[in-house]
């Protein structure tokens, strides 16, 4: 896949189009106008109420084909027919984040990617920098587009979460970058092929300028794809830094989050941030950190039963990590949601090591498929499986089974978009179901 190295500073004087007008597309529009550029505006879902916005299939693609540069939104696949047509027409197809990186002082930028764990790791790194008094922007997939004019540019450091969608837009890599995990995900966007997804995801770490990749050394897939990382790799393990008392101050559950914290620390240390090597400074900075919503958050209790919202888990890897966060308790694991065609046999394989009872409760819409795949692969004698017709039914079944002191864990290993607006709506429904079955709310 060819990478065009252009920065926002290169666009004045060129014919520019914007393809996709979501959050990042609107930020790109503001940046264009700040540069004196009035771009062609195209969106797949143009509603017709703004005559300046063309629908892709109603003249929009033709208009974009007449541009020199098209800035596409990350959700538009580089493997789709529209992008292929633009590239065949000689149009440079780029992304807003890639344009920003091409102009940035990369020594002050930390890029973090990974199938799961990248949001938590990015948040930890940005929190530490801010607590130490540095002006830091939490940017990218989790934060604000760093090129949006209202965001400004008066920062000491930028910590940028990069999705697999954004990774294919990056023409450069900062000297220090990090990767938290690797597992098949978002396959339709990446042409349906796991190896293409791996290559695209890890490309964020290996573009010109790359030097050190701080990587999860507990991931067999990352170890097996080390050739796609930066020229120098620092492997991090969950049991590294045994004396790191500061991590407890973050208040995060699970060994995987311990590893995420060490990755954040090691990346900052590799960037030359002195405080990242000072245990006292780390302890002081960790205080006040708040974990992300729907990431292993305790949201309710019914007697000794704990209800945990981890519904940002959208594939097998984080679901297994969530179960592992409760090694000494019986767990009712609620899984299911929108199908993305991923293989759920690894879920069964990962559950085989459980010795305490585990109930796998599937919910629509791909619950039956998960059930079938797990049974075929064999989840071990400690696991049993039931199907629920709704999230409400799943929570009630799980709570009754988990008595007297188990965990009801929503870690669905699938996105929410089939039945819910987004993960927030699914989390709200989980809390409502918790209360409906007699749970008491728990707030931070």
Residue pairs with C-beta under 8 A, 6 or more apart in sequence:
1 78
1 168
1 200
1 203
2 87
3 98
3 170
3 171
3 207
4 92
4 93
4 94
4 171
5 102
5 171
5 172
5 208
6 69
6 92
6 94
6 99
6 102
6 171
7 99
7 100
7 102
7 103
8 31
8 35
8 99
8 100
8 102
8 103
8 147
9 103
10 102
11 32
11 35
11 37
11 69
11 99
12 35
12 36
12 37
14 67
14 68
14 69
15 40
15 66
15 67
15 68
15 69
16 32
16 37
16 39
16 40
16 67
16 68
16 69
16 70
16 71
17 39
17 40
17 41
17 42
17 63
17 64
17 67
17 69
17 70
17 71
17 91
18 25
18 28
18 29
18 32
18 39
18 40
18 41
18 42
18 70
18 71
18 72
19 25
19 42
19 43
19 56
19 60
19 64
19 70
19 71
19 72
19 73
19 76
19 82
19 93
20 42
20 43
20 44
20 72
20 73
20 75
20 76
21 29
21 41
21 43
21 53
21 73
22 73
22 75
23 145
24 73
24 74
24 96
24 97
24 145
25 43
25 71
25 73
27 96
27 144
27 145
27 147
27 148
28 39
28 71
28 96
28 145
28 147
29 39
29 41
30 148
30 149
30 150
31 96
31 147
31 148
31 149
32 38
32 39
32 71
34 149
39 67
39 71
40 54
40 63
40 64
40 66
40 67
41 50
41 52
41 53
41 54
42 53
42 54
42 55
42 56
42 60
42 61
42 63
42 64
43 53
43 54
43 55
43 56
43 60
44 55
44 56
44 57
44 76
45 55
46 53
46 54
46 55
46 56
46 58
46 60
47 53
48 55
54 60
54 63
56 82
61 82
61 85
61 86
64 70
64 86
64 91
65 85
65 86
65 89
65 91
67 91
68 91
68 92
69 91
69 92
69 93
69 94
70 86
70 91
70 92
70 93
70 94
71 94
71 95
71 96
71 99
72 83
72 93
72 94
72 95
72 169
73 95
74 95
74 97
74 141
74 163
74 165
74 166
74 169
75 165
75 189
76 82
76 83
77 83
77 165
77 188
77 189
77 190
77 191
78 93
78 168
79 189
79 190
79 191
79 196
83 93
86 93
87 93
94 169
94 171
95 166
95 168
95 169
95 170
96 145
96 147
96 169
97 140
97 145
97 146
97 147
97 160
97 162
97 166
97 169
97 170
98 166
98 169
98 170
98 171
98 172
99 147
100 145
100 146
100 147
101 109
101 170
101 171
101 172
101 174
102 171
102 172
104 146
104 158
106 172
106 173
106 174
106 175
106 209
107 174
107 175
107 271
108 155
108 156
108 157
108 158
109 157
109 158
109 159
109 160
109 174
110 125
110 157
110 158
110 159
110 160
110 174
110 176
110 177
110 178
110 267
110 268
110 271
111 140
111 160
111 162
111 170
111 173
111 174
111 177
111 178
111 204
111 205
112 118
112 121
112 122
112 125
112 159
112 160
112 161
112 162
112 177
112 178
112 179
112 180
112 263
112 264
112 267
113 161
113 162
113 163
113 164
113 167
113 177
113 178
113 179
113 180
113 201
113 202
113 204
113 205
114 121
114 178
114 179
114 180
114 181
114 182
114 201
114 216
115 164
115 180
115 181
115 182
115 183
115 184
115 185
115 201
115 315
115 317
116 180
116 181
116 183
116 313
116 314
116 315
116 317
116 318
116 321
117 180
117 181
117 216
117 256
117 257
117 259
117 260
117 318
118 141
118 142
118 161
118 162
118 180
118 181
119 141
119 142
119 161
119 292
119 295
119 312
120 180
120 252
120 257
120 260
120 291
120 292
120 295
121 178
121 180
121 260
121 261
121 263
121 264
122 138
122 140
122 142
122 143
122 159
122 160
122 161
122 264
123 138
123 142
123 289
123 291
123 292
124 250
124 260
124 261
124 264
124 289
125 159
125 264
125 267
125 268
126 136
126 137
126 138
126 143
126 159
127 285
127 288
127 289
128 264
128 265
128 268
128 275
128 276
128 282
128 285
128 286
129 136
129 156
129 157
129 159
129 268
129 273
130 136
131 284
131 285
131 286
131 287
131 288
132 273
132 275
132 281
132 285
134 156
134 157
135 154
135 155
135 156
135 157
136 155
136 156
136 157
136 158
136 159
137 143
137 144
137 146
137 151
137 155
137 157
137 158
137 159
138 144
138 159
138 161
139 145
139 146
139 151
139 158
139 159
139 160
139 161
140 146
140 160
140 161
140 162
140 163
140 166
141 161
141 162
141 163
141 166
142 161
143 159
143 160
143 161
144 151
145 151
146 153
146 158
146 160
157 271
162 170
162 204
164 185
164 186
164 189
164 190
164 197
164 200
164 201
165 186
165 189
166 204
167 200
167 201
167 202
167 203
167 204
168 200
168 203
170 203
170 204
170 207
171 207
171 208
172 207
172 208
172 209
173 204
173 205
173 206
173 207
173 208
173 209
173 210
173 230
174 209
174 210
175 209
175 210
175 211
175 212
175 271
176 211
176 212
176 214
176 267
176 270
176 271
177 204
177 205
177 210
177 212
177 213
177 214
177 230
177 267
178 213
178 214
178 215
178 263
178 264
178 266
178 267
179 201
179 202
179 205
179 213
179 214
179 215
179 216
179 222
179 229
180 216
180 259
180 260
180 263
181 216
181 219
181 222
181 256
181 317
181 318
182 198
182 201
182 202
182 216
182 219
182 221
182 222
182 225
183 221
183 315
183 316
183 317
183 346
184 194
184 197
184 315
184 342
184 343
185 197
185 314
185 315
185 340
185 342
186 197
186 340
187 193
187 194
187 197
187 340
187 341
187 342
188 340
188 341
190 196
190 197
190 200
192 341
198 221
198 225
198 228
199 228
202 225
202 228
202 229
203 228
205 213
205 228
205 229
205 230
206 213
206 228
206 229
206 230
210 230
210 231
211 230
211 231
211 232
212 230
212 232
212 233
212 234
212 270
213 229
213 230
213 232
213 233
213 234
214 233
214 234
214 236
214 263
214 266
214 267
214 270
215 222
215 226
215 229
215 233
215 234
215 235
215 236
215 263
216 222
216 235
216 236
216 259
216 263
217 223
217 235
217 236
217 237
218 237
218 238
218 259
222 229
223 235
226 233
234 266
234 270
236 259
236 262
236 263
236 266
237 259
237 262
238 255
238 256
238 258
238 259
238 262
239 255
240 259
240 262
241 247
241 262
241 265
243 279
244 261
244 262
244 265
244 279
244 282
245 279
245 283
246 279
246 282
246 283
246 285
246 286
247 258
247 261
247 262
247 286
248 286
249 283
249 286
249 287
249 289
250 257
250 261
250 286
250 289
250 291
251 289
251 290
251 291
252 258
252 260
252 261
252 291
252 296
253 296
253 325
254 296
254 321
254 322
254 324
254 325
255 321
255 324
255 325
256 318
256 321
256 324
256 325
257 296
257 325
265 276
265 282
266 276
268 275
268 276
269 276
269 277
275 281
275 282
275 285
276 282
290 444
291 297
292 312
293 309
293 312
293 424
293 427
294 309
294 310
294 311
294 312
294 423
294 424
294 426
294 427
295 310
295 312
296 308
296 309
296 310
296 322
296 325
297 308
297 309
297 310
297 444
298 306
298 307
298 308
298 442
299 307
299 308
299 309
299 427
299 430
299 431
299 434
299 441
299 442
300 306
300 307
300 431
300 434
300 435
300 439
300 440
300 441
300 442
301 307
301 439
301 440
301 442
302 399
302 434
302 437
302 438
302 439
302 440
303 403
303 404
303 405
304 403
304 404
304 405
304 406
305 399
305 402
305 403
305 404
305 405
305 406
305 407
305 408
305 439
306 329
306 406
306 407
306 408
307 395
307 399
307 407
307 408
307 410
307 430
307 434
307 439
307 442
308 322
308 407
308 408
308 409
308 410
308 411
309 410
309 427
309 430
309 431
310 318
310 319
310 322
310 409
310 410
310 411
311 410
311 411
311 412
311 416
311 423
311 426
311 427
311 430
312 318
312 423
313 319
313 322
313 411
313 412
313 413
314 337
314 340
314 412
314 413
314 414
314 415
315 340
315 342
315 413
315 414
316 342
316 343
316 344
316 346
316 347
316 350
316 413
318 411
318 413
319 333
319 335
319 347
319 411
319 412
319 413
320 346
320 347
320 350
320 351
322 333
322 409
322 411
323 331
323 333
323 350
323 351
323 354
323 358
323 409
323 411
326 407
326 409
327 356
328 356
329 356
329 405
329 406
329 407
330 356
330 357
330 358
330 359
330 402
330 405
330 406
330 407
331 356
331 358
331 359
331 402
331 406
331 407
331 409
332 358
332 359
332 361
332 397
332 398
332 399
332 401
332 402
332 406
332 407
332 408
332 409
333 358
333 359
333 360
333 361
333 409
333 411
334 361
334 362
334 363
334 388
334 391
334 394
334 395
334 398
334 408
334 409
334 410
334 411
334 412
335 347
335 360
335 361
335 362
335 363
335 367
335 370
335 411
335 412
335 413
335 414
336 362
336 363
336 364
336 365
336 366
336 367
336 370
336 412
336 413
336 414
337 363
337 365
337 366
337 412
337 413
337 414
337 415
337 416
337 417
337 418
337 419
337 426
338 365
338 366
338 414
338 415
338 416
338 417
338 418
339 365
339 366
339 369
339 414
339 418
340 414
340 415
343 373
344 369
344 370
344 373
344 374
344 377
344 413
345 373
345 374
345 376
345 377
347 370
347 373
347 374
347 377
347 379
347 413
348 373
348 374
348 375
348 376
348 377
348 378
348 379
348 380
348 383
349 377
351 358
351 360
351 374
351 379
351 380
351 382
351 383
352 378
352 379
352 380
353 380
354 380
354 382
354 383
355 382
356 382
357 382
357 383
357 384
358 379
358 382
358 383
358 384
359 383
359 384
359 385
359 386
359 397
359 398
359 401
359 402
360 371
360 374
360 379
360 383
360 384
360 385
360 386
361 385
361 386
361 387
361 388
361 394
361 397
361 398
362 368
362 370
362 371
362 385
362 386
362 387
362 388
362 394
363 388
363 390
363 391
363 394
363 412
364 389
364 390
364 418
364 419
365 418
365 419
366 414
366 418
367 387
367 388
368 387
370 413
370 414
371 385
371 387
374 383
374 385
375 385
379 385
386 397
388 394
388 397
391 410
391 419
391 426
391 429
391 430
391 433
392 429
392 433
392 436
394 433
395 408
395 410
395 430
395 433
395 434
395 436
395 437
396 433
396 436
396 437
398 408
399 408
399 434
399 437
399 438
399 439
402 408
408 434
410 426
410 427
410 430
412 426
415 423
416 422
416 423
416 425
416 426
419 426
420 426
420 429
431 441
434 441
435 441
